[in-house]
Amino acid sequence: MSLKGKHIGIALTGSFCTYEKVFQELQKLAAEEAVIQTIFSDAAQTLNSRFGKAEDFIRRAGEITGRKPMMSIPEAEPIGPGSLFDILVLFPCTGNTIAKLANGITDTPVLMAAKAHLRNNKPLLISVSTNDALGMNMKNIGLLLNTKNIYFIPFGQDNPKAKPNSMIARTELLIPSLEAALQGRQYQPILC
Ligand SMILES: Cc1cc2nc3c(=O)[nH]c(=O)nc-3n(C[C@H](O)[C@H](O)[C@H](O)COP(=O)(O)O)c2cc1C
């Protein structure tokens, strides 16, 4: 499937250790000539860490996509009425955002984007990245796995000995996972 001209929302949440891989995949999507709009959660747009400065990530997103990121709930709200995206990807998706999404909470630009997009009966793809995936958040991941129009980039344990509850998505499978979700299918195998 060609992604040329597809309108793809990429919502970044505060899993900062994943950002290098995320930006690599954004470059690939841009090379496919997809129309990319990023959305930054409040954490993603404000927290600086050893993985980089928020303002640098915001600038890079703008440079790769050619569009200013959405940074507020009012900016993300028109995604619903305007039916702005063919697909929305939570890339990367923290445990915090997974837990809120599974429980109907809409208090960040990313969660507003997800709610607005899902009302249009279109696919939402999640890229799990959290240390509590097999702990406190397993129930929420289970709930989302069984929710209409929600798909996952294949994921697995990244460091079972040191972080036994941690799971992370295989970000390099973004494009095949997107293509499957756009056709209403979960890319398989989902566990890796
Ligand atoms: C350096 C750093 C790295 C983090 N990495 C992760 C992570 O990989 N996964 C995660 O779920 N939370 C991670 N967090 C915590 C989230 O940023 C925090 O829960 C935040 O409230 C998430 O908000 P959001 O989901 O709205 O982006 C990290 C925080 C910091 C400061």
The ligand as an ORCA input file, in Angstrom:
! r2SCAN-3c Opt
* xyz 0 1
  C      13.558     10.884     31.250
  C      12.170     10.315     31.359
  C      11.855      9.166     30.666
  C      10.579      8.594     30.757
  N      10.303      7.463     30.053
  C       9.071      6.927     30.119
  C       8.759      5.767     29.368
  O       9.582      5.245     28.609
  N       7.516      5.247     29.479
  C       6.572      5.819     30.286
  O       5.453      5.285     30.343
  N       6.831      6.932     30.999
  C       8.048      7.498     30.933
  N       8.326      8.641     31.651
  C       7.273      9.220     32.491
  C       6.295     10.073     31.695
  O       6.981     11.108     30.997
  C       5.240     10.659     32.670
  O       4.424      9.603     33.156
  C       4.359     11.708     32.027
  O       3.369     12.120     32.963
  C       3.685     11.165     30.788
  O       2.711     12.066     30.317
  P       2.039     11.822     28.883
  O       1.580     10.402     28.838
  O       0.901     12.778     28.858
  O       3.076     12.164     27.869
  C       9.592      9.220     31.566
  C       9.900     10.412     32.237
  C      11.172     10.942     32.130
  C      11.477     12.240     32.866
*
